[in-house]
Amino acid sequence: MTDAPDGRPRPADQWRHRGIRGLTILRDAGVRGWRWWARNWDRLIAALQDEAPVGSAAAPSPSGPLVEQRDAPRLIAVPARGYVYSFYIRATFAWSSPASLRSEVLSWYVQYFQPNAIQRLTRLAADAARDLPPHRAGDLEVALQRALAEDPEWSYERGEVVITCRPDAAVRLDERIMPALQPHVDRLVKLEYQFDEHLRKARYAEELSRRWATLLKDHADDHDLADARDHLLTAQREAARWIAELLHHHPEHPTDAATAPLIPPQPTPE
């Protein structure tokens, strides 16, 4: 096999070299592909099963059963007493399985069984709300939580697979009834604040009286302190007498009370 007079290889030699190079590339690609299949065959088979892939590069499996948290796609509406207003329930479900399922398999079963769980929770809420006024959302939530506590875990089966669900619910008022409740709620808030203020003042007065009683008991022999105590008690008695006279004369002699009002007693200076 000699080159052409111009120095280039003959056409037959060019095709021979290209064929040899193509066979070499095909052989190397086949060897690399076989090595890749040999390394990843076990992982590929495990990925198609329910077990997690094993091997040096496999992620550690989580401890305990896999749990998937799902919210209901919308608020659940149940009618209140009178069937004019409704209660709205925000439902959450915690799904799990005793079997070691992969996350995508568990998600498929959750998608399949969640409508049944929503329907069951709706029936429980409707039974509890039927006799409640529309402003008693707190009572409905307490009743619903009590019913869920009696049966906290719901089970569903499909074939040999068992899926468990733990529901949770929170109740909201109907927005149409909030404007009617707003003035009453504001008044209750104001009354509770006033009650807390009076209670705080009463506790302060009680503590102050207890300290004065302790002080008078510890200094019972002090004549100046005894005179001050007697003077204070005398002033209190005079003030009480003046108030009693004022209340006694006012309804009988309103004109005299307006022209000549009573003058409160003045303590005698010492």
Secondary structure in CASP SS format (residue, H / E / C, confidence):
PFRMAT SS
TARGET T0000
AUTHOR 0000-0000-0000
METHOD secondary structure of the structure
MODEL  1
M C 1.00
T C 1.00
D C 1.00
A C 1.00
P C 1.00
D C 1.00
G C 1.00
R C 1.00
P C 1.00
R C 1.00
P H 1.00
A H 1.00
D H 1.00
Q H 1.00
W H 1.00
R H 1.00
H H 1.00
R H 1.00
G H 1.00
I H 1.00
R H 1.00
G H 1.00
L H 1.00
T H 1.00
I H 1.00
L H 1.00
R H 1.00
D H 1.00
A H 1.00
G H 1.00
V H 1.00
R H 1.00
G H 1.00
W H 1.00
R H 1.00
W H 1.00
W H 1.00
A H 1.00
R H 1.00
N H 1.00
W H 1.00
D H 1.00
R H 1.00
L H 1.00
I H 1.00
A H 1.00
A H 1.00
L C 1.00
Q C 1.00
D C 1.00
E C 1.00
A C 1.00
P C 1.00
V C 1.00
G C 1.00
S C 1.00
A C 1.00
A C 1.00
A C 1.00
P C 1.00
S C 1.00
P C 1.00
S C 1.00
G C 1.00
P C 1.00
L C 1.00
V E 1.00
E E 1.00
Q E 1.00
R E 1.00
D E 1.00
A C 1.00
P C 1.00
R C 1.00
L C 1.00
I E 1.00
A E 1.00
V E 1.00
P E 1.00
A C 1.00
R C 1.00
G C 1.00
Y C 1.00
V C 1.00
Y C 1.00
S E 1.00
F E 1.00
Y E 1.00
I E 1.00
R E 1.00
A E 1.00
T E 1.00
F E 1.00
A E 1.00
W E 1.00
S E 1.00
S C 1.00
P C 1.00
A C 1.00
S C 1.00
L C 1.00
R C 1.00
S H 1.00
E H 1.00
V H 1.00
L H 1.00
S H 1.00
W H 1.00
Y H 1.00
V H 1.00
Q H 1.00
Y H 1.00
F H 1.00
Q H 1.00
P H 1.00
N H 1.00
A H 1.00
I H 1.00
Q H 1.00
R H 1.00
L H 1.00
T H 1.00
R H 1.00
L H 1.00
A H 1.00
A H 1.00
D H 1.00
A H 1.00
A H 1.00
R C 1.00
D C 1.00
L C 1.00
P C 1.00
P C 1.00
H C 1.00
R C 1.00
A H 1.00
G H 1.00
D H 1.00
L H 1.00
E H 1.00
V H 1.00
A H 1.00
L H 1.00
Q H 1.00
R H 1.00
A H 1.00
L H 1.00
A H 1.00
E H 1.00
D C 1.00
P C 1.00
E C 1.00
W E 1.00
S E 1.00
Y E 1.00
E E 1.00
R E 1.00
G C 1.00
E C 1.00
V E 1.00
V E 1.00
I E 1.00
T E 1.00
C E 1.00
R E 1.00
P E 1.00
D E 1.00
A E 1.00
A E 1.00
V E 1.00
R E 1.00
L C 1.00
D C 1.00
E H 1.00
R H 1.00
I H 1.00
M H 1.00
P H 1.00
A H 1.00
L H 1.00
Q H 1.00
P H 1.00
H H 1.00
V H 1.00
D H 1.00
R H 1.00
L H 1.00
V H 1.00
K H 1.00
L H 1.00
E H 1.00
Y H 1.00
Q H 1.00
F H 1.00
D H 1.00
E H 1.00
H H 1.00
L H 1.00
R H 1.00
K H 1.00
A H 1.00
R H 1.00
Y H 1.00
A H 1.00
E H 1.00
E H 1.00
L H 1.00
S H 1.00
R H 1.00
R H 1.00
W H 1.00
A H 1.00
T H 1.00
L H 1.00
L H 1.00
K H 1.00
D H 1.00
H C 1.00
A C 1.00
D C 1.00
D C 1.00
H H 1.00
D H 1.00
L H 1.00
A H 1.00
D H 1.00
A H 1.00
R H 1.00
D H 1.00
H H 1.00
L H 1.00
L H 1.00
T H 1.00
A H 1.00
Q H 1.00
R H 1.00
E H 1.00
A H 1.00
A H 1.00
R H 1.00
W H 1.00
I H 1.00
A H 1.00
E H 1.00
L H 1.00
L H 1.00
H H 1.00
H H 1.00
H H 1.00
P H 1.00
E H 1.00
H C 1.00
P H 1.00
T H 1.00
D H 1.00
A H 1.00
A H 1.00
T H 1.00
A C 1.00
P C 1.00
L C 1.00
I C 1.00
P C 1.00
P C 1.00
Q C 1.00
P C 1.00
T C 1.00
P C 1.00
E C 1.00
END
